[in-house]
Amino acid sequence: MQYKILASDYDNTLMPFGEAKPRPAVVKAVKKLQAAGGKFVLSTGRSYPGIRDKNQLGGIRYDYAITCNGACVVDGQGLSLIHISEPTRPISIS
C-alpha cells in the first residue's frame, strides 16, 4: 500500500457542489484505500452534525472527522471526541 492516510475536504472536493453524493470513482478509490488498511479522514469547516449522516457520503465511511475548521476531531462512529479547541483569548460579544 502506497498511502496510509487520505484526508479530504468535504465541500466541492469529496462532494461536488450540486451533487447529492460523491462520484462513484471517488467512493471506489476511498474504499480501495481502506481495504488495503489505509485510513480516510474527512476534513471540513462544517460542524459534526452536518456530516454525520453516512447516507450522504455514498457508502464512504470515514475513520476520523476533523470538523469546525479543525476545532473538533471525532472518530468514525462519532462517539469519541478526540480533540476540541477552546478559544485562546476571551471572546466578548457587545
Salt bridges, closest charged atoms under 4 A:
ASP11 OD1 - ARG46 NH2 2.74
GLU19 OE2 - ARG23 NH2 2.79
ASP63 OD1 - ARG61 NH1 2.88
